[in-house]
C-alpha cells in the first residue's frame, strides 16, 4: 500500500533540549518524514537535558504540523534520568511512555535512549523497530569509546574510565539485560561502515545495516546573501561543533597561532570553551563566534576556504561535513573513525594524520582557489547523490519494506513519496 505511516521516535535529546548531532538528526528525520505526509510522534526527556545542562534551553526549533512532540518530565526531576542510567529501566517515566505507545505505530525508531529508557525500553510497544547507532552506547558506558577522556579506546577499562567521566557504574551492564533487549529490535542502523564493523568487532550480536545520515537541503526559496568583496580580510578556515575535548579543537589552536596565511573561525559552544579561549588568548588569528543559527552557518560554510574537523575520537558520522558540502565547501578531516569514508566516497577534501599534513592541505587550497572549488563541487555532487534527504529516505523505506515483507506484514509496506 502507498499510504502514510505512523512513526514514533524515542530519544533522550530533541531540540531545543539537545547538545549535539544526535538530537539534530532526529529533528531532521522527523520533519522530513512529516513533510512527506507521514505522522511522527517524538518522545524525549527534558529532565535529562536539565540534569546535564544545568540550565534551560534558549534555542528555537520549528516542527512540521505532522510532528507531535512529547517532552517528558517527572516529579522527581533529575532523579528520573539518573535512575534510568543506574537501572537500565525507564523507572519514573514508563507509564507515560507506554500510554503514548498504546496509540499504535507502524515504526518505533530508537535513537539515544540512555537516559529516557535504557535497554528495557527496546521491549516497549509493538511495531517494526529500528535503532540508529549515533554513538557507541550499546558497547560503551561513556558512549564514545574515548578512554579516560584522553585517547580512543583500544583496551577496555570500563569501570575506571567511567569514573573519569564522573558517571556512576552501571551494574546492569554485567547482566544479560542488553543482549536480551536488543532481540526486540528488527534492525540496527549504522551511519558509517566503520561504526558497523566496530560494533561487530566489539561483540554486538545484532542485525546491523549501513544507512548513512543526511542533512536536508537549504531550499527554502531564500538565496544566501552575495559574498562580500573584502580583499583586505584574510581567508578563514572554519570549525563547527561542540567545544569539548573530544572534538580536538585544542589541536588546531597552536597551529593557527603561527599560521599567517589564514584565520581560524570557531562556531559553537560547550563545556571546554573556557579552556580553549585561554589557549587562544592573545592570538588575533583565532575568532570564537559562539552559537550560530542555521542560516548564519550556511553563510559561514560557503565563505570558508574549508571546514576543518579535528576530532580525536571515533566519530560515527560528522553531519558538519555534509553541511559544508551542501555549500560547495571542501573539508579537511582527521583520519579517524567514520569521517574518512565521507572524504573517500566524495573526493571532497583531505584527510590528515599530522599537523604537517594539515598545513599542506590548507596551503594547497589557499594557493589554488580553482582546486578548492573543484573539491567543493565534488563534495556537493556526492551530497546530492548519497547524503540528501531523498537518498536517505529511499534506503530507509527500503529497510522498512524488507522487514515488513519478512514479517509477512504487508500492511506496513509503503513507497516513499517525495512531495515538498
C-alpha positions as semicolon CSV with decimal commas, in nm:
position;residue;x (nm);y (nm);z (nm)
1;X;0,000;0,000;0,000
2;X;0,112;0,351;-0,078
3;X;-0,003;0,517;0,242
4;X;0,129;0,737;0,522
5;X;0,288;0,559;0,816
6;X;0,285;0,636;1,186
7;X;0,634;0,676;1,334
8;X;0,742;0,709;1,696
9;X;1,091;0,846;1,759
10;X;1,229;0,769;2,106
11;X;1,536;0,968;2,206
12;X;1,688;1,123;2,516
13;X;1,755;1,459;2,349
14;X;1,544;1,650;2,099
15;X;1,574;2,018;2,002
16;X;1,569;2,256;2,171
17;X;1,660;2,018;2,456
18;X;1,973;1,877;2,296
19;X;2,351;1,915;2,281
20;X;2,486;1,759;1,963
21;X;2,423;1,588;1,635
22;X;2,200;1,302;1,751
23;X;1,915;1,533;1,852
24;X;1,959;1,742;1,537
25;X;1,940;1,431;1,322
26;X;1,619;1,309;1,490
27;X;1,467;1,653;1,432
28;X;1,566;1,645;1,065
29;X;1,441;1,291;1,008
30;X;1,111;1,354;1,188
31;X;1,036;1,667;0,989
32;X;1,139;1,517;0,655
33;X;0,900;1,226;0,716
34;X;0,629;1,471;0,818
35;X;0,677;1,679;0,503
36;X;0,614;1,365;0,301
37;X;0,277;1,309;0,467
38;X;0,371;1,067;0,747
39;X;0,268;1,116;1,110
40;X;0,554;1,138;1,359
41;X;0,548;1,148;1,738
42;X;0,869;1,214;1,932
43;X;0,930;1,107;2,292
44;X;1,224;1,273;2,467
45;X;1,343;1,355;2,819
46;X;1,351;1,717;2,935
47;X;1,477;1,605;3,277
48;X;1,792;1,459;3,119
49;X;1,875;1,784;2,942
50;X;1,825;1,987;3,258
51;X;2,042;1,747;3,457
52;X;2,336;1,778;3,218
53;X;2,295;2,137;3,102
54;X;2,211;2,290;3,441
55;X;2,007;2,548;3,253
56;X;1,702;2,598;3,039
57;X;1,729;2,587;2,660
58;X;1,705;2,919;2,477
59;X;1,721;2,777;2,124
60;X;1,417;2,785;1,895
61;X;1,329;2,499;1,660
62;X;1,019;2,460;1,445
63;X;0,835;2,134;1,379
64;X;0,607;2,040;1,092
65;X;0,235;2,017;1,186
66;X;0,257;1,638;1,136
67;X;0,513;1,614;1,420
68;X;0,386;1,577;1,777
69;X;0,650;1,617;2,048
70;X;0,622;1,467;2,396
71;X;0,882;1,629;2,622
72;X;0,867;1,410;2,932
73;X;0,915;1,547;3,282
74;X;0,893;1,362;3,611
75;X;0,802;1,500;3,956
76;X;1,134;1,351;4,065
77;X;1,329;1,574;3,825
78;X;1,695;1,478;3,777
79;X;1,642;1,157;3,976
80;X;1,446;1,016;3,681
81;X;1,731;1,004;3,424
82;X;1,977;0,912;3,700
83;X;1,762;0,613;3,796
84;X;1,741;0,507;3,432
85;X;2,119;0,532;3,394
86;X;2,164;0,313;3,701
87;X;1,896;0,050;3,640
88;X;1,859;0,037;3,262
89;X;1,484;0,090;3,311
90;X;1,253;0,389;3,246
91;X;1,180;0,390;3,620
92;X;0,978;0,710;3,659
93;X;0,855;0,752;3,300
94;X;0,738;0,405;3,198
95;X;0,369;0,487;3,243
96;X;0,391;0,799;3,025
97;X;0,584;0,615;2,754
98;X;0,350;0,316;2,747
99;X;0,046;0,543;2,724
100;X;0,188;0,714;2,415
101;X;0,282;0,384;2,253
102;X;-0,070;0,250;2,311
103;X;-0,182;0,478;2,027
104;X;-0,027;0,229;1,788
105;X;0,259;0,293;1,545
106;X;0,386;0,129;1,230
107;X;0,750;0,202;1,316
108;X;0,919;0,269;1,650
109;X;1,261;0,421;1,588
110;X;1,502;0,438;1,881
111;X;1,797;0,676;1,890
112;X;1,995;0,777;2,201
113;X;1,789;0,601;2,470
114;X;2,044;0,602;2,751
115;X;1,856;0,837;2,986
116;X;1,498;0,802;2,867
117;X;1,458;0,428;2,897
118;X;1,780;0,229;2,891
119;X;1,778;-0,117;2,731
120;X;1,436;-0,205;2,875
121;X;1,258;0,047;2,655
122;X;1,352;-0,158;2,348
123;X;1,089;-0,408;2,464
124;X;0,809;-0,150;2,471
125;X;0,544;-0,130;2,201
126;X;0,450;-0,343;1,903
127;X;0,576;-0,226;1,565
128;X;0,868;-0,255;1,329
129;X;1,158;-0,146;1,548
130;X;1,470;0,036;1,431
131;X;1,764;0,168;1,630
132;X;2,014;0,422;1,494
133;X;2,361;0,391;1,648
134;X;2,455;0,758;1,681
135;X;2,727;0,672;1,934
136;X;2,867;0,358;2,098
137;X;2,631;0,337;2,399
138;X;2,541;-0,024;2,317
139;X;2,901;-0,129;2,387
140;X;3,045;0,158;2,594
141;X;2,918;0,309;2,924
142;X;3,060;0,651;2,826
143;X;2,904;0,632;2,475
144;X;3,219;0,749;2,293
145;X;3,496;0,486;2,334
146;X;3,736;0,765;2,433
147;X;3,936;0,603;2,713
148;X;3,995;0,818;3,023
149;X;3,891;1,121;2,812
150;X;4,237;1,111;2,653
151;X;4,250;0,873;2,355
152;X;4,044;0,624;2,157
153;X;3,970;0,303;2,344
154;X;4,188;0,011;2,243
155;X;4,170;-0,182;2,573
156;X;3,860;-0,194;2,791
157;X;3,885;-0,034;3,136
158;X;3,514;0,046;3,168
159;X;3,490;0,083;3,546
160;X;3,783;0,320;3,596
161;X;3,715;0,501;3,268
162;X;3,356;0,568;3,372
163;X;3,482;0,726;3,696
164;X;3,697;0,960;3,484
165;X;3,376;1,083;3,320
166;X;3,211;1,111;3,667
167;X;2,947;0,855;3,575
168;X;2,820;0,604;3,831
169;X;2,893;0,238;3,746
170;X;2,609;0,056;3,571
171;X;2,572;-0,284;3,733
172;X;2,312;-0,389;3,477
173;X;2,585;-0,395;3,211
174;X;2,721;-0,706;3,385
175;X;2,391;-0,888;3,329
176;X;2,223;-1,012;3,010
177;X;1,984;-0,713;3,005
178;X;2,132;-0,553;2,693
179;X;2,159;-0,870;2,491
180;X;1,804;-0,968;2,586
181;X;1,664;-0,625;2,498
182;X;1,826;-0,590;2,156
183;X;1,647;-0,905;2,040
184;X;1,332;-0,694;2,024
185;X;1,482;-0,467;1,754
186;X;1,441;-0,563;1,387
187;X;1,742;-0,369;1,258
188;X;2,022;-0,153;1,392
189;X;2,124;0,131;1,161
190;X;2,494;0,222;1,140
191;X;2,553;0,563;0,974
192;X;2,905;0,457;0,869
193;X;3,066;0,129;0,768
194;X;3,329;0,198;1,030
195;X;3,064;0,202;1,304
196;X;2,908;-0,120;1,176
197;X;3,243;-0,300;1,169
198;X;3,349;-0,171;1,511
199;X;3,024;-0,276;1,679
200;X;3,068;-0,622;1,526
201;X;3,427;-0,644;1,649
202;X;3,320;-0,540;1,997
203;X;3,077;-0,829;2,012
204;X;2,735;-0,674;1,948
205;X;2,517;-0,963;1,835
206;X;2,252;-0,783;1,636
207;X;2,142;-0,728;1,273
208;X;2,325;-0,411;1,159
209;X;2,265;-0,233;0,828
210;X;2,457;0,062;0,687
211;X;2,239;0,365;0,610
212;X;2,430;0,696;0,601
213;X;2,296;1,009;0,767
214;X;2,169;1,307;0,569
215;X;2,116;1,679;0,603
216;X;1,814;1,848;0,446
217;X;1,872;2,082;0,157
218;X;1,856;2,452;0,233
219;X;1,599;2,505;-0,043
220;X;1,362;2,742;0,133
221;X;1,347;2,980;-0,160
222;X;1,562;3,245;0,009
223;X;1,901;3,286;-0,163
224;X;2,208;3,342;0,052
225;X;2,350;3,695;0,057
226;X;2,618;3,763;-0,202
227;X;2,978;3,717;-0,096
228;X;3,130;4,034;0,034
229;X;3,423;4,166;-0,162
230;X;3,665;4,239;0,120
231;X;4,012;4,163;-0,013
232;X;4,174;4,324;0,291
233;X;4,044;4,042;0,512
234;X;4,232;3,718;0,546
235;X;4,061;3,399;0,427
236;X;3,945;3,170;0,705
237;X;3,912;2,801;0,783
238;X;3,604;2,700;0,979
239;X;3,540;2,474;1,278
240;X;3,177;2,394;1,364
241;X;3,075;2,183;1,659
242;X;3,055;2,140;2,033
243;X;3,352;2,280;2,221
244;X;3,451;1,962;2,403
245;X;3,790;1,800;2,447
246;X;3,690;1,503;2,234
247;X;3,634;1,729;1,931
248;X;4,005;1,813;1,911
249;X;3,986;2,190;1,862
250;X;4,276;2,228;2,107
251;X;4,498;2,068;1,841
252;X;4,410;2,338;1,586
253;X;4,470;2,643;1,802
254;X;4,851;2,602;1,828
255;X;4,866;2,553;1,451
256;X;4,679;2,876;1,377
257;X;4,866;3,082;1,635
258;X;5,161;3,062;1,397
259;X;4,978;3,039;1,062
260;X;4,983;3,380;0,894
261;X;4,805;3,289;0,570
262;X;4,452;3,244;0,707
263;X;4,243;3,265;1,020
264;X;4,052;3,006;1,220
265;X;3,685;3,084;1,287
266;X;3,510;2,874;1,551
267;X;3,130;2,830;1,563
268;X;2,988;2,652;1,866
269;X;2,993;2,635;2,242
270;X;3,047;2,379;2,514
271;X;3,200;2,291;2,849
272;X;3,557;2,314;2,713
273;X;3,509;2,667;2,579
274;X;3,688;2,849;2,863
275;X;3,998;2,631;2,829
276;X;4,004;2,681;2,453
277;X;3,967;3,058;2,480
278;X;4,253;3,063;2,728
279;X;4,462;2,855;2,487
280;X;4,393;3,106;2,209
281;X;4,439;3,413;2,430
282;X;4,644;3,685;2,260
283;X;4,605;3,544;1,910
284;X;4,436;3,779;1,665
285;X;4,422;3,494;1,417
286;X;4,156;3,293;1,601
287;X;3,796;3,407;1,634
288;X;3,528;3,249;1,856
289;X;3,182;3,305;1,710
290;X;2,971;3,125;1,972
291;X;2,642;2,960;1,882
292;X;2,519;3,043;1,531
293;X;2,183;2,986;1,366
294;X;2,136;2,751;1,073
295;X;2,114;3,044;0,830
296;X;2,429;3,203;0,971
297;X;2,615;2,873;0,944
298;X;2,525;2,838;0,577
299;X;2,700;3,166;0,503
300;X;2,999;3,073;0,719
301;X;3,035;2,740;0,539
302;X;3,002;2,896;0,195
303;X;3,265;3,165;0,250
304;X;3,521;2,946;0,428
305;X;3,823;2,813;0,243
306;X;3,744;2,476;0,401
307;X;3,585;2,313;0,702
308;X;3,836;2,151;0,940
309;X;3,721;1,857;1,154
310;X;3,999;1,763;1,401
311;X;3,803;1,515;1,618
312;X;4,019;1,288;1,831
313;X;3,758;1,016;1,880
314;X;3,595;0,753;1,665
315;X;3,324;0,975;1,523
316;X;3,037;0,765;1,392
317;X;2,944;1,030;1,137
318;X;3,002;1,405;1,108
319;X;2,700;1,596;0,982
320;X;2,907;1,914;0,962
321;X;3,096;1,769;0,665
322;X;2,770;1,729;0,473
323;X;2,666;2,082;0,571
324;X;2,990;2,211;0,420
325;X;2,944;2,003;0,105
326;X;2,595;2,145;0,064
327;X;2,759;2,489;0,030
328;X;3,026;2,353;-0,209
329;X;3,298;2,391;0,054
330;X;3,561;2,116;0,091
331;X;3,653;1,956;0,423
332;X;3,981;1,860;0,589
333;X;3,923;1,582;0,844
334;X;4,139;1,385;1,082
335;X;4,193;1,033;0,952
336;X;3,993;0,858;1,223
337;X;3,655;0,692;1,271
338;X;3,379;0,726;1,014
339;X;3,488;1,064;0,875
340;X;3,740;0,936;0,617
341;X;3,460;0,740;0,447
342;X;3,287;1,065;0,356
343;X;3,603;1,209;0,200
344;X;3,690;0,888;0,018
345;X;3,339;0,849;-0,127
346;X;3,311;1,212;-0,235
347;X;3,657;1,334;-0,329
348;X;3,550;1,649;-0,148
349;X;3,855;1,718;0,064
350;X;4,155;1,586;0,252
351;X;4,236;1,352;0,539
352;X;4,529;1,417;0,769
353;X;4,721;1,240;1,044
354;X;4,980;1,503;1,135
355;X;4,992;1,881;1,171
356;X;5,223;1,897;0,872
357;X;4,968;1,714;0,655
358;X;4,704;1,958;0,775
359;X;4,924;2,255;0,683
360;X;4,998;2,109;0,341
361;X;4,626;2,067;0,269
362;X;4,549;2,422;0,380
363;X;4,829;2,563;0,167
364;X;4,703;2,377;-0,140
365;X;4,353;2,520;-0,102
366;X;4,476;2,874;-0,043
367;X;4,724;2,885;-0,330
368;X;4,489;2,727;-0,586
369;X;4,130;2,854;-0,546
370;X;4,020;2,666;-0,857
371;X;4,134;2,340;-0,693
372;X;3,941;2,435;-0,382
373;X;3,631;2,492;-0,596
374;X;3,671;2,158;-0,776
375;X;3,688;1,973;-0,445
376;X;3,383;2,163;-0,324
377;X;3,194;2,069;-0,640
378;X;3,283;1,701;-0,587
379;X;3,155;1,719;-0,231
380;X;2,832;1,884;-0,342
381;X;2,769;1,627;-0,616
382;X;2,825;1,341;-0,371
383;X;2,598;1,511;-0,118
384;X;2,311;1,519;-0,366
385;X;2,365;1,156;-0,470
386;X;2,443;0,994;-0,134
387;X;2,352;1,214;0,162
388;X;2,043;1,412;0,064
389;X;1,708;1,353;0,234
390;X;1,574;1,174;-0,074
391;X;1,873;0,939;-0,086
392;X;1,844;0,859;0,285
393;X;1,470;0,801;0,283
394;X;1,492;0,574;-0,020
395;X;1,718;0,341;0,181
396;X;1,515;0,397;0,499
397;X;1,186;0,290;0,342
398;X;1,352;0,001;0,160
399;X;1,466;-0,128;0,501
400;X;1,114;-0,093;0,644
401;X;0,967;-0,275;0,344
402;X;1,222;-0,554;0,377
403;X;1,133;-0,604;0,744
404;X;0,760;-0,587;0,673
405;X;0,794;-0,848;0,397
406;X;0,998;-1,079;0,622
407;X;0,726;-1,049;0,886
408;X;0,453;-1,107;0,631
409;X;0,305;-0,775;0,739
410;X;0,240;-0,614;0,403
411;X;0,007;-0,354;0,556
412;X;0,314;-0,159;0,664
413;X;0,481;-0,163;0,324
414;X;0,491;0,176;0,162
415;X;0,670;0,360;-0,111
416;X;0,816;0,694;-0,002
417;X;0,658;1,000;-0,154
418;X;0,900;1,287;-0,202
419;X;0,650;1,570;-0,207
420;X;0,757;1,902;-0,059
